């Protein structure tokens, strides 16, 4: 009888040990303490992990400082607050508790069963014009990509006036004589955290891919150019955007930006020393920055500060000073669908655009953007709107890396027009449309009548992206071949549709023409 009891005790003690060996723990020890995440099938998720100190009080408008340590077990099952922002983009849906200055957190999704797995790491940078966005958006959830064998990380970074204010006083107090770009410095801090901690989640710190969309893609291009980010990543993916254009998000020199930002704070917040501005309520600062006042309202976005960016991106890439890593980048077929002109016939509108934008080169423009009938003119208008908005700058980035880098470059165009309810307009493959496909999160968007071809394309893109993260080459078994973007093969583009195919770039003459005007 006594022996039987002892045996039962032994069995009870062994069960937890056996289950731990077959099922990864939800607790992980990182540099600042122990965190406890949650599981969903084969993936563990750790959410809201602080990677830097709250940028509040004296740390407002300063580079990120180290996060504090904690004792005990920290709950990592909820997203951290999103960074301060207004309701700018109606398609953004969040799963966090709301906006806060205390927002510098990141999330990790891992399929690894043990910390020695050395899986490829994919670090996502969200878009939103450097004014909005957060890592808690359902369409950017990392679970499905993690199921394909990658450790996925996403982070929040400071936005708008909190992330990019460039006052002369801020430059004067900096030992680098730099101001602005605090949001980009946050991204560097997150990548440094990944390098120090990701092995605990089964990720390989020597195999990190950064990827992002829109402002996130601008960020990827800037991180490639910045000396501060060298060695923190090994591959880069850019979806729709790069800091190679003087329009949209121009990345102005600090000497241009700082007087304008100073004028804004004086007129909108009153003349205050920095200590008073840092003590001011965050809501008051945010409200002032969101008020529309014509041209007097500055755009708080990255600048060439002499520290994070010593020079402009075109200059850095032209000299071959960028991080020379494999690059995969492209854009969507209908990037300009939100910008179509109204009130004029498409033909007249296109001719007016040609005269206004290109003057004596208007005829050359109209050969490349033809208008033989209204349908063709409308398509040309949309093509030009997309080129001006995002496509040309992304093309310029690809060309720059292909010209001075030694690593392979891959280019795509996302071509599948999204399904839409009968009462909604057809926007085609619009800006940001690819995000749900990349993350395998089509079902995160309610009310869309998804088709089999949407799910087929999503699966293909996930495989291409994870293959690229693993090896620097998107190709793999069962996938249509994706050639390197280079002149010897005619500058091929992978056109992403349910039947992906690569072809020579049919619009290259368009971009070469635009380069004669905008490239200067």
Secondary structure, DSSP 8 states (H G I E B T S, - for coil): -HHHHHHHHHHHHHHHHHHHHHS--SEEEETTEEEE-EEETTEEEEEEEE-S----GGGTTS--------SSEEE-SS---EES--S--TT----SS-EES---EEEEEE--SSTT--EEEEEEE--STTTS--TT-GGG-SHHHHHTTEEEEEE----HHHHH---HHHHHHSTT---S-HHHHHHHHHHHHHHHHGGGGTEEEEEEEEEEETHHHHHHHHHHH-GGGTTS-SEEEEES--S--SSSS--EEHHHHHHHHHHHHHHHH-S--HHHHHHS-HHHHHHHHH---GGGS-----EE-SSS-SS-HHHHHHTT-S---EEEEEEETBTTGGG---SS-HHHHHHHHHHHHHGGGHHHHHHHS--SSHHHHHHHHHHHHHIIIIIHHHHHHHHHHHHH--S-EEEEEE-------TTS----SBTTTTHHHHHT-GGGSTT----HHHHHHHHHHHHHHHHHHHHS----TTS-------GGGTSEEEEESTT-EEEE-TTHHHHHHHHHHHT-
